[in-house]
């Protein structure tokens, strides 16, 4: 049920003529400024896929600038705990799932294709394998999950009608209520199910999510590929697939990949882009493809010269960046049900207080590891980030002792979790589409400003928040940049459209998007894996 996240430093920036600003010359750069054809900012999935796409188009003159000391972006793991030999396990801090893997005789999620190529260890997430608890211990309220599932089809169909008939969007909470799901604020078991069924995927509550695009994005993934999600537990790390991609065109120590490089300013015009780094170096390029997360853009971690146009800044601030925090605990024993993948907890007072627990000690994952992790999102994730590990551990143990009141629980031997909203290269986990926000507004988030282009999971209209969204957007930006450099067009098989030149943007927003505009020009390509030819 979750990747998203996905997510990694994933976004894309490059140039084309634009009418929304007065073109300016790039800020003067020192004589030592490195020159290249394309500067790719960020080495997450979108950035590496874009570089691979440029390479496939015979464009080899590019430079990748990456904030961290490794590639992968928000596909990020770390060492945690110890096995029986005293060696640490690897656990995923960010993106953890392959979502909607695909079928053998149909389209396959490109992340699944990569997982098979690099023999990535992963196991099917069985969402039916969930036990339910409240503060008195085990309590079977699985019928509420069935109730939600029954109305979800109605809400999803309504979302499709709104989209195709160009009607006003609703909050996901509104759509679900109209379909029959109206959990009382005081019914904490129903609130736990509500969190499990919505927040667990989006990192935002249904009240703050678009009905139309919440269901459109998930339907394109799970109906377009398949309804299977697999949890990655590979001890090489999930980013093995991104490193594998890069190894095909970036030999070891390739000078085109510059790690530990923090971008400070991007100066753009209709003649080129200059990227100024905090170490005093700079790169001059014909185009720049910036793979910064939406969180980085919203936190003004990088300045732009000239200031980004109002339509672009509005789009950046309109969309939301979710925080999805996994809190890992290791014990000296597995005291929870050894064959259970998920445990859902209904807190008596607070919705979203340590609601879901996942076992890595279950067969098929890391049996014998005695590792379990809880997930919190949004406001509760921000609260946990402000606490010490010990404070959070005390709260977690109080919940676990409530879930298992008849057992004498040991203290954990290790605890660890990220502080996503404070990571300066991410500032969050992955994006969410807010309600009453049109495809035109999203296209403004996606559109280039001159020779500065943007791509990443948040710029994917079809797959925002998903790792495969970053893959598709990296490919799309790479192909469009290559076409500009080679003075040709890009042709979309699925919609039979030809794109020649910069991406479209909308100076004036009218609050809706005509059905005819759900097209490749606006980034709406559905799940067509083989979607390109070019002139």
DACORWO-V826478 format. One record per residue. PHI is phi in degrees with one decimal (999 if undefined). PSI is psi as a letter, one per 20 degrees, with the letter a starting at -180 (* if undefined). BURIAL is + if it has 16 or more other C-alpha atoms within 10 Angstrom, else -. Layout:
BEGIN
((PHI/PSI/BURIAL) (PHI/PSI/BURIAL))
END
This chain:
BEGIN
((999/j/+) (-159.8/p/+) (-104.0/g/+) (-4.9/m/+) (150.2/k/+) (-18.0/e/+) (-34.4/c/+) (114.5/q/+) (-78.5/o/+) (-131.1/o/+) (-174.8/r/+) (-142.9/p/+) (-133.2/p/+) (-154.5/r/+) (-117.8/q/+) (-166.1/r/+) (-68.4/q/+) (-138.0/q/+) (-94.4/i/-) (-83.9/i/+) (-148.2/r/-) (-84.3/p/-) (-60.9/p/-) (-129.8/q/-) (-70.8/q/-) (-58.3/q/+) (-56.2/q/+) (-58.2/p/-) (-116.5/q/-) (-64.8/q/-) (-60.4/h/-) (-83.7/j/-) (-61.7/p/+) (-70.3/p/-) (-108.5/p/+) (-154.2/r/+) (-80.2/g/+) (-131.8/p/+) (-102.0/p/+) (-104.4/p/+) (-104.0/o/+) (113.8/p/+) (-114.5/l/+) (-85.1/a/+) (-59.5/g/+) (-63.9/g/+) (-65.2/g/+) (-68.2/h/+) (-65.4/h/+) (-63.0/g/+) (-63.8/g/+) (-62.4/g/+) (-66.4/g/+) (-61.3/g/+) (-60.1/g/+) (-64.8/h/-) (-93.6/j/-) (67.1/k/-) (-108.3/o/+) (-109.1/i/+) (-89.6/n/-) (-142.1/r/+) (-130.6/p/+) (-108.2/p/+) (-106.6/p/+) (-125.8/p/+) (-61.4/g/+) (-89.2/a/+) (-96.1/j/-) (-153.3/r/+) (-90.0/r/+) (126.2/h/+) (59.9/c/+) (-79.5/j/+) (-87.6/n/+) (-140.2/p/+) (-124.2/r/+) (-151.1/r/+) (-79.1/q/-) (-154.1/p/+) (61.7/a/+) (-147.3/q/+) (-88.7/a/-) (-66.4/i/-) (-95.5/j/-) (88.1/j/-) (-90.7/q/-) (-75.4/q/-) (-84.0/r/+) (-108.0/p/+) (-126.9/q/+) (-88.1/p/+) (-81.6/h/+) (-110.9/c/+) (-50.4/p/+) (-134.4/i/+) (-116.2/q/+) (-100.1/o/+) (-112.0/p/+) (66.7/m/+) (-69.3/h/+) (103.2/r/+) (-119.6/q/-) (-63.6/h/-) (-98.7/j/-) (-134.3/a/-) (-64.3/q/+) (-115.1/q/+) (-56.8/p/+) (-60.5/h/+) (-69.4/h/+) (-65.4/h/+) (-60.3/g/-) (-66.6/h/+) (-59.9/g/+) (-68.7/g/-) (-61.4/g/-) (-101.8/j/-) (51.2/l/-) (-74.6/p/+) (-71.6/p/+) (-154.9/q/+) (-137.4/q/+) (-55.8/p/-) (-86.5/o/+) (-95.4/n/-) (-72.7/i/-) (-78.9/i/-) (-89.1/m/-) (-129.8/p/+) (-106.3/q/+) (-111.1/q/+) (-137.1/q/+) (-131.8/a/+) (-75.5/i/+) (-103.0/j/-) (116.9/b/+) (-64.3/p/+) (-147.4/o/+) (-82.9/n/-) (-119.6/k/+) (-62.7/h/+) (-62.0/h/-) (-69.8/h/+) (-64.3/g/+) (-63.8/h/-) (-63.2/g/-) (-62.5/g/+) (-57.9/h/-) (-67.9/h/-) (-84.3/i/+) (-62.6/h/+) (-61.6/h/-) (-67.1/g/-) (-64.5/h/+) (-64.7/g/+) (-64.1/h/+) (-63.0/h/+) (-61.2/g/+) (-63.5/h/+) (-65.0/g/-) (-60.4/g/+) (-65.8/g/+) (-71.2/h/-) (-99.5/j/-) (56.6/l/-) (-96.0/r/-) (-70.7/p/-) (-65.7/r/+) (-126.0/r/+) (-69.8/q/+) (-62.0/h/+) (-62.1/g/+) (-62.4/g/+) (-61.4/h/+) (-69.6/h/+) (-64.5/g/-) (-64.3/h/-) (-81.8/i/+) (119.7/i/+) (-100.5/o/+) (-134.2/m/-) (-65.9/p/+) (-70.2/q/-) (-61.5/h/-) (-93.4/i/-) (-90.3/n/-) (-71.1/h/+) (-69.3/g/+) (-66.2/h/+) (-66.0/h/+) (-64.2/g/+) (-65.7/h/+) (-60.2/g/+) (-63.7/g/+) (-58.0/h/+) (-87.7/i/+) (-127.6/f/+) (-61.0/h/+) (-58.9/h/+) (-93.3/g/+) (-93.0/i/+) (69.3/j/+) (-131.7/q/+) (-71.4/r/+) (-62.1/h/+) (-63.1/h/-) (-108.4/j/+) (-125.6/q/+) (-72.6/p/+) (-65.3/g/+) (-62.2/g/+) (-84.9/h/+) (-61.4/g/+) (-82.6/h/+) (-61.7/g/+) (-64.2/g/+) (-71.2/h/+) (-65.8/h/+) (-64.5/h/+) (-78.4/g/+) (-84.9/h/+) (-89.6/h/-) (-75.2/h/+) (-106.4/f/+) (-168.4/r/+) (-93.3/k/+) (-98.8/p/+) (-119.4/p/+) (-122.0/p/+) (-84.8/p/+) (-86.8/p/+) (-129.2/j/+) (-57.5/p/+) (-79.9/j/+) (-89.1/i/-) (100.7/q/+) (-59.4/h/+) (-70.7/j/+) (-55.3/h/+) (-70.9/h/+) (-72.5/g/+) (-64.2/h/+) (-63.7/g/-) (-56.5/g/+) (-64.5/h/+) (-62.9/h/-) (-75.0/h/-) (-131.4/i/-) (-121.1/n/+) (-60.3/r/-) (-54.4/p/-) (62.7/k/-) (-63.8/p/-) (-66.7/i/-) (-73.3/i/+) (-104.0/o/+) (-113.5/o/+) (-80.5/r/+) (52.2/l/-) (-121.0/o/+) (-100.6/o/+) (-76.8/p/+) (-107.6/h/+) (-146.2/q/+) (-120.9/o/+) (-106.1/p/+) (-129.8/q/+) (-155.4/a/+) (-83.9/j/+) (-119.2/i/+) (162.1/a/+) (-135.0/p/+) (-118.2/p/+) (-107.9/o/+) (-102.3/p/+) (-104.0/q/+) (-69.8/i/-) (-86.7/j/-) (92.3/i/-) (-84.2/r/+) (-151.9/r/+) (-133.0/p/+) (-105.1/p/+) (-140.2/q/+) (-69.6/h/+) (-137.7/q/+) (-128.2/p/+) (-113.9/o/+) (-99.9/o/+) (-104.8/l/+) (-86.4/q/+) (-69.0/r/+) (-58.6/h/+) (-62.1/g/+) (-63.9/g/+) (-64.3/h/+) (-71.5/h/+) (-92.8/j/-) (53.6/k/-) (-69.0/h/+) (-130.2/p/+) (-96.5/q/-) (-125.2/p/-) (-128.1/o/+) (-69.5/r/+) (-56.0/q/-) (-58.1/q/+) (-61.4/q/-) (-58.9/g/-) (-63.0/h/+) (-75.3/g/+) (-63.9/h/-) (-62.2/g/-) (-64.1/g/+) (-60.4/g/+) (-78.1/h/-) (-72.7/g/+) (-77.8/q/+) (-117.3/q/+) (-112.5/o/+) (-86.8/q/+) (-120.7/p/+) (-125.8/o/+) (-112.7/p/+) (-97.8/p/+) (-113.1/o/+) (-94.1/p/+) (-129.0/p/+) (-119.3/p/+) (-120.3/r/+) (-89.0/j/-) (-158.7/r/-) (-99.1/n/+) (-92.1/i/-) (-87.4/r/+) (-57.4/p/-) (-68.6/h/-) (-102.6/j/-) (-102.1/p/+) (-83.7/g/+) (-126.5/q/+) (-130.9/p/+) (-101.6/p/+) (-114.4/p/+) (-100.6/o/+) (-71.3/q/+) (-71.3/i/-) (-127.3/h/-) (-120.0/o/-) (-66.8/p/+) (84.5/j/+) (-89.5/o/+) (46.2/l/+) (-79.8/h/+) (-125.5/p/+) (-125.9/p/+) (-121.7/p/+) (-98.6/p/+) (-93.4/i/+) (-87.3/i/+) (-71.2/q/+) (-52.8/p/-) (99.4/i/-) (-116.5/d/+) (-125.3/m/+) (-59.7/p/-) (85.7/i/+) (-76.7/h/+) (56.6/k/+) (-105.7/p/+) (-133.0/q/+) (-138.7/q/+) (-101.6/q/+) (-123.3/p/+) (-128.4/q/+) (-135.2/r/+) (51.9/c/+) (-59.2/h/+) (-70.7/h/+) (-64.7/g/+) (-65.3/h/+) (-62.9/g/-) (-63.0/h/+) (-63.0/h/+) (-82.9/i/-) (-92.9/r/-) (-76.6/r/-) (-58.3/h/-) (-65.4/g/-) (-63.3/g/-) (-67.5/g/+) (-59.6/g/+) (-62.2/g/-) (-67.4/g/-) (-61.7/g/+) (-67.2/h/+) (-64.1/g/-) (-66.4/g/+) (-61.8/h/+) (-69.8/h/+) (-72.8/h/+) (-71.5/h/+) (-125.9/m/+) (-68.2/i/-) (-93.0/j/-) (-117.1/q/-) (-91.3/o/-) (-84.7/p/+) (-77.0/r/-) (-76.0/q/-) (-66.6/q/+) (-87.8/i/-) (-157.8/q/+) (-141.2/q/+) (-165.0/q/+) (-158.7/q/+) (-82.8/r/+) (-113.1/m/+) (-57.8/g/+) (-71.3/i/+) (-108.1/i/-) (-71.7/o/-) (-68.9/i/-) (-98.1/j/+) (-137.9/g/+) (51.2/l/+) (132.0/r/+) (-101.6/g/+) (-166.0/r/+) (-86.2/r/+) (-134.9/q/+) (-93.3/o/+) (-74.6/r/+) (-67.7/q/+) (55.4/k/+) (-123.9/o/+) (-83.0/r/+) (-63.7/h/+) (-62.6/g/+) (-63.1/h/+) (-65.7/h/+) (-63.5/h/+) (-66.6/h/+) (-66.2/h/+) (-87.7/h/+) (-68.4/q/+) (-79.5/q/+) (-119.0/n/+) (66.1/c/+) (-89.4/j/+) (-107.4/o/+) (-111.4/q/+) (-131.1/p/+) (-156.4/q/+) (153.0/a/+) (-59.9/h/+) (-74.6/i/+) (-92.0/i/+) (-85.8/o/+) (-67.6/h/+) (-82.5/h/+) (-134.0/k/+) (-57.7/q/+) (86.8/i/+) (-103.4/q/+) (-62.6/h/+) (-68.1/h/+) (-61.9/g/+) (-64.2/h/+) (-61.3/g/+) (-63.6/g/+) (-70.3/h/+) (-62.1/g/+) (-63.7/g/+) (-64.1/g/+) (-63.3/g/+) (-60.3/g/+) (-68.8/h/+) (-70.9/h/+) (-65.1/g/+) (-59.3/g/+) (-63.6/g/+) (-63.8/g/+) (-65.7/h/-) (-99.7/j/-) (54.2/l/-) (-140.9/a/-) (-110.8/r/+) (-108.9/p/+) (-114.1/p/+) (-100.1/o/+) (-61.1/g/+) (-66.3/h/+) (-113.2/i/+) (55.5/k/-) (-106.7/q/-) (-118.4/p/+) (-108.4/o/+) (-125.8/o/+) (116.8/a/+) (-71.4/r/+) (-73.5/q/+) (-75.7/q/+) (-135.7/r/+) (-123.5/o/-) (-67.5/h/-) (-117.4/p/-) (-104.1/p/-) (-108.1/j/-) (88.2/j/-) (-154.2/r/+) (-128.2/o/+) (-58.0/q/-) (-56.9/h/-) (-62.9/h/-) (-86.6/i/-) (-80.6/n/+) (-142.7/r/+) (-62.9/h/+) (-59.7/h/+) (-99.2/j/+) (82.5/j/+) (-95.7/n/+) (-111.2/j/+) (61.8/b/+) (-115.7/k/+) (-75.3/o/+) (-69.2/g/-) (-98.4/n/-) (-115.9/j/+) (-133.3/p/+) (-130.0/r/-) (-145.0/q/-) (-74.6/*/-))
END
